[in-house]
Amino acid sequence: MRLRLLLLLACCVLAPTTARTADRAPAPRALVAPASAPIEQVIDQFVDAAIVEANVIPAGQADDATVIRRLTLDLVGRIPTAGEVDAYVKSKGADKRAKLVDRLIASPGFVRHQAALFDIMLNPEGDRRGSGEFRTYLTDALKENRPWDQIFREVMLPNESDPKLKGAAAFLRGRVSDADKLTADVSVAFFGVNVSCAQCHNHPHVEDWTQDHFYGMKAFLARTFDNGGFLGERGYGVIKYKPTKGPERTAKMMFLTGASVEDANAKDPGAAEMKAEKDALDKAKAAKTPPPPPKFSGRAKLVEVALKGENAEYFARSLSNRLWHRFLGTGLVSPLDQMHSENRSSHPELLAWLARDTATSGYDINRLIRGIVLSKAYSRSSRYEGSESTPPFKTFAVGRLKPMTPQQLATALKIASTDPASFDGLKPAEFETKVEQAESAARGFAALIAQPTDNFQIGVGEALLFSNGDRLMKEFLTDGAGTTLGRAKLMKEPKEVVEFLVKTAYGRAATETEAKALVGFIEKRKGREAEAYRHVLWALVTAPEFRFSY
Amino acid sequence: MTRRSSFCGSGAHSIDRRAFLGGAAAVGATVASDMTQLSVLAAPGANGALKKTQKRVILLWLAGGASQLETWDPKPGATTGGPFRSIQTDVPGLRISELMPKMATRMKTTCVIRGLNTKNGDHGSAAVTMMKGRRDEAALRYPDLGAVVAREMGRADSKVPDYVTFYTQTEGRSMAPGTSGFLGARYAPMELTTNNYPEFIKKLDGITDLDHLERGELRDLLGKQFGQGRSSETMSSQNEAYQRVRGIMASEKLFDVTQEPQKVRDRYGPTQFAEQVLIARRLVEAGVPFVRVGRAWWDSHGQNFETHQEMVPELDHVMATLIDDLSERGMMDDVMIVTLAEFGRTPSINASLGRDHFASAWSSTITGCGIKPGSVYGKSDPKGQTVVSEEVDAGSLFATIYSALGLDPDKNYHVGSRPIPLVNPGVHAIKAVLK
């Protein structure tokens, strides 16, 4: 198994990478990135150097209106109000973006949105997503910026007798009936590694993953079971498997790095001891209380070994890669669950630096997020002007469109259909309340929209829902008091209305082409302007400029 | 190293990728050199040129598990045989249940697979396996038959839905959903559950047709402006989805069974299943690649014989009518009819005179396209407990279906950079039943 010497490498100075194996070492870059440098600066140093090396011309920085839209969507899960856009565009000062980022990160919307994203990350199939208790746990944890290693510990070793922490148990509880799935999901969610390919045979092409890795991980987890609605864990029990060649084998508890754990109970204990454990479990079951943990807990051992020394690089790199992907739309390693030696990172030194920085800063999620979104790499325009073909997204030379999540899209619809003036002059707390109300009001509609994944495809079902469903009309595109369309009705000139609607939906002025087309559309409908305005707003919010973070 | 080994991101599959890229480039897809872009979702255009023969499939899904002994593989006289006799069909040596007299005179059109051993007797997971031809991996959700056929046979600019599924009864519906797995929402089924009419296919009353059309044109204009200098597969899929709206709306009438002459409706019969199968015929005639008509609930743990006495004749009549109808329209070479369920039923009869879940020796039929008509494959023992020869599992059944549709079962999709063939590596079609 070829381990990357990331932690050593990343320490203080990134020297030319002579320690790497020859097959994947790129031309060494003599870049120096001190551990103390601001994250955003290090990001740009590495990304810019790679852009030069790839010989591509990067897109320019996005304009202020685009930057605040992107930041507001990415950090707090909604589009900015027209007032927020204007204030940001007008504001001066070199630190205006940092101030905005800090304001957004400190807002309650940040916790809600990031909790939703972590929920999706940990439960990608959506079966348990939003299950009240797990989301509540994540929200509480993110509210106090709880370190990621602590969250990992609380999810893997949930304390079900603590009302504040028991929600974390939902992750395991939903998976205990299938130890293979639990093994695969834990490896993917926390370590960015998909060992399920090695379940039936050693991985044919990725030397890193053998059946020993899959069953080694499974050995930590397979003793966990449901004990009357609470998580139970036996202190014994071995995993046996039949390799493609040779006799049946007993799996050692072994982490992805090959680090194995001496299992005190590799052999089943005596009958008396097993009976005592069973009695204790039955007693807890009858009493409807969490059962006592075993003397030797495989799960506790997994947490210990996964966070120990160099082993922790999987954990740190996976978090760094996933947060990078969350904000840039493309991972430093892609796909996110294929972090192994034969699937090179596009920016290995940067990933190593970020992982190292994340680990030494105590797995501080907000710190890493702040660093990523303050980088110039994050704020590049998604439009590539010029004659060259668009550089690949993995160079981060051009911004990538990100489809909104269902909740982002529905909340954005709510904001765009609310009279922007009704947000003006609110105190910060009132503003937050109004935003949260919009978010809640959007929840029902959000449930009708598909959750994006990598390589997401928008199906005709969504287009039909937006085209012919009555909920968009009844819940969003209404024209009563306090709505965007209600305000539009008070205006005289189609031109004024078009300017207003484009600004409200897109946060920018209308272009000449669209103003002409939209005004023309309205003028053709003399005597039924209100309907025409509604169709214009419909066209604006169903177009890609609304559907995507760009 | 074999070409079809599974793969999780290594560079070892450069040949596959290059071949794939070549195909994509030929139709101008904007696939970059980035291998992570090379997904199954990125290349629907690559198929367009290859879709010469638009084969279509109607799947009659016998939800809950119909009994093979009361349909395609009767064992009259055996202790497990039950009360019904068998009757001679128009295929020499082939006898089926007396509950299917109409199919008995049409077996020359059809292939019976009698040796299914699919090893799973749990409704939910077996239904998934039999809809997909394999079990999902822990981290990979496969597309089902409908989604694969939709992708392979549907046109990117299709004016009709690609995959329609009827499942009106509530029993078992949630256990056998249509799913497009890693093929994504583009190939997800249009599901009809509460009635025979799709959701959101009609414009709202409050909007004129012209406004509906022209606001869509505004949207396209805004989209074009935004798309300048920007590339995104997801954005293309969104634009494509909106472009398909008007066409799909125009297909509304396909779902309206009253558009069909009364004579034809009478021929199919008045039941809901019959109406849905007739709609399915209307749909495939209009180019819809895949329609599933789910008929529930065959799960006869008690009173198996009454249940089958009631349900089999309906299946017999409707299936025979569909075959006649398609034949008269000259469509049998292009439309396939499959009968399938999550499993069959136990030969042993339980104390409630029922038959329980049974996956070790049951039956399915395939009619049309490249299937050899009048063929029989597989043999169960005299009591129907085991397969004694020509055993077939879910994978080879699917490989056979794909082959009969003219699809190469070894064709790869790319999930991320991992090639995934239509059926698992090493699984082969049953050559004996292919034309």
Interface residues (C-beta under 8 A of the other chain):
Chain A: E125 D180 K181 T183 A184 D185 V188 N194 S196 C197 Q199 H203 P204 H205 V206 W209 T330 S334 P335 D337 Q338 H340 E342 N343 S382 R383 Y384 E385 T390 P392 F393 K394 R400 L401 P403 A450 P452 T453 D454 N455 F456 Q457 I458 G459 V460 G461 E462 A463 L464 L465 S467 N468 G469 D470 M473 T511 T513 E514 A517 L518 F521 K524 R525 E531 H535 V536 W538 A539 L540 T542 A543 P544 E545 R547 F548 Y550
Chain B: M1 S5 S6 F7 C8 G9 S10 G11 A12 H13 A32 S33 D34 T36 Q37 S39 V40 L41 A42 E137 A138 A139 L140 R141 P161 G184 A185 R186 Y187 A188 M190 E199 F200 I201 K202 K203 L204 G206 I207 D211 H212 E214 R215 G216 L218 R219 L221 L222 G223 Q225 F226 G227 Q228 G229 R230 S231 S232 E233 T234 M235 S237 Q238 N239 A241 Y242 R244 V245 I248 M249 G416
